[in-house]
Amino acid sequence: QDIQVTLPYGSDDGVLVVVRDLTGREAFSKVMPLSQNNNFIIARDLLGQLTAGVYIINASSENKDYSKKLIINK
């Protein structure tokens, strides 16, 4: 299963996606492209690397930052 994150802005460059657990420990970090003509990223690599729990996804590009809570149930 993929994780899709919709961003409130677009970018021609990649978006840095960083996922941290609630203690602030980095669990995932990767520059990812936005889908063509849409403002979302699909993190296919992400789900297999995360254990069950609550995480914060931070996406940043062009001096803009976006955060969203992610809950993984396995």
N, C-alpha and C positions, 0 to 999 in steps of 0.2 A: 504494500500500500504506500502511495506517495503522500507527502505532506505538501499542501499548496498554501502559500502565503501571498495574500493580495496586498500590494503596497499602494499608498495614496499618491504616488508620483511615478513617473516613468524615467527611464535612463537608457541611453544607448550603450553605456558602459556596463560592466558587471556590477552586481550588488554583493557586498561583503555580508555574508550570513554567519552570525556567531550564535551558538546555542549554549546557554549556561544553566546549570542546575540552581536551585534556590540558595545554595551556599556560595555561588559565584564561580564555581569551578567550570572551566570551559569543557564542553562535551563534544563540540563540533565547530569547525570553522572552515569556510570555503567561499571563494568568489564564484558567484553563479550568474548566468545570464538571465535576463527577463525573457519571458515568452514573447514571440513576435506579436506586435500590435496590441499587447495586453500588459497590464501592470501587475503581473504575478510571477512568482518563481515556484518551481516544483523541485522539492528536495528529495530526490530518489535515494541518495546515499544515506540520508539521515536516519530513517526508521530502524534500520538494522543495527545501528551503533548505539541507540539509546535504550536504557532499561526503563521499566515502568517508573513513572514519577512526574513531577511538575518541573517544567523548564521555562526559560524566557528566551524567545528568539529575538535577536537584534539584527536588523538589516540596515545597512548604511550605504549611501551613494550620493555623490554630488553635494556633500556637506549637509545631507539630510539623514535623519535617523528615525527608525520606526521600531517599536517593540510590541511583542504580542506574547501572551501566555500560551503554553503548549502543554497539554496533559497527555501522557502516553499510558495507555492501559494495555497490558499484554497478558 
